[in-house]
Amino acid sequence: MKLFYKSGACSLSPHIVLSEIGKPFETEAVDTKTKVMASGGDFFKVNPKGYVPALLLDDGNLITEGAVIVQYLADQSPEKGLAPKNGTLERVRLQEHLNHIAAEYHKSYTPLFTPGASEELKAFGVGRVEKALKHYEDLFSDGRAYLMGDAFSVADAYLFTVTNWTKFVGISLEPYPHVSAFMARMAARPAVQAALKAEGLLKA
Ligand SMILES: N[C@@H](CCC(=O)N[C@@H](CS)C(=O)NCC(=O)O)C(=O)O
């Protein structure tokens, strides 16, 4: 299978999950502004929505939406324990986290990455990001190591990826010590290091 990605973008989340699983996969970089892929092709022809991540399966099917891709990957390798079994309440809890990250947190950064966005819109984005960070700070303050408890799940890969953007938009994690500790815990995972390195985000 092949993951279409942009370095450091939300596609880092499935990249981390693929790296955690450790089975062979390919990647292809996409310029998300021009929609030109590293191969020179038009990314709109792969994913008409124009967004990374997109996962092309060996049988030609394409899966889009990061929160969905990571669950598909986890379900293909159940022995890795990256998501609770479908149909369980625990799986619903995982989906609550994934949906919150996608709908409430991820997209709150949009004005902060949009050149020419008004100061008012940027302030709105910062407020939304800080509200989400407060939510995660409260969650982690019960001593859990990962969103679902003691064990890493695919939601952690997504939370790490999005929270990593704080450093590009000038939002300090200092008021969120538990979130900071989570970020350090994640960054120490060999699979996360491997994905960051593959995307050129680690100094040699
Ligand atoms: N709903 C999509 C959104 C993905 C998304 O926002 N991808 C961004 C990178 S983080 C992108 O490709 N942006 C290009 C664009 O806005 O045209 C998902 O959750 O996977």
PDBQT file of the ligand as one rigid body, heavy atoms in Angstrom, charges set to zero:
ROOT
HETATM    1  N1  LIG A 301     -10.864  15.710   6.425  1.00  0.00    +0.000 N 
HETATM    2  C1  LIG A 301      -9.486  15.411   6.092  1.00  0.00    +0.000 C 
HETATM    3  C2  LIG A 301      -8.676  16.697   6.131  1.00  0.00    +0.000 C 
HETATM    4  C3  LIG A 301      -7.238  16.453   5.817  1.00  0.00    +0.000 C 
HETATM    5  C4  LIG A 301      -6.473  17.761   5.722  1.00  0.00    +0.000 C 
HETATM    6  O1  LIG A 301      -6.888  18.803   6.243  1.00  0.00    +0.000 OA
HETATM    7  N2  LIG A 301      -5.297  17.675   5.085  1.00  0.00    +0.000 N 
HETATM    8  C5  LIG A 301      -4.493  18.855   4.873  1.00  0.00    +0.000 C 
HETATM    9  C6  LIG A 301      -3.086  18.660   5.432  1.00  0.00    +0.000 C 
HETATM   10  S1  LIG A 301      -3.116  18.524   7.221  1.00  0.00    +0.000 SA
HETATM   11  C7  LIG A 301      -4.382  19.091   3.372  1.00  0.00    +0.000 C 
HETATM   12  O2  LIG A 301      -4.187  18.180   2.603  1.00  0.00    +0.000 OA
HETATM   13  N3  LIG A 301      -4.577  20.358   2.968  1.00  0.00    +0.000 N 
HETATM   14  C8  LIG A 301      -4.565  20.716   1.587  1.00  0.00    +0.000 C 
HETATM   15  C9  LIG A 301      -5.664  21.685   1.249  1.00  0.00    +0.000 C 
HETATM   16  O3  LIG A 301      -6.244  22.302   2.148  1.00  0.00    +0.000 OA
HETATM   17  O4  LIG A 301      -5.954  21.827   0.062  1.00  0.00    +0.000 OA
HETATM   18  C10 LIG A 301      -8.913  14.363   7.040  1.00  0.00    +0.000 C 
HETATM   19  O5  LIG A 301      -9.305  14.389   8.220  1.00  0.00    +0.000 OA
HETATM   20  O6  LIG A 301      -8.078  13.542   6.619  1.00  0.00    +0.000 OA
ENDROOT
TORSDOF 0
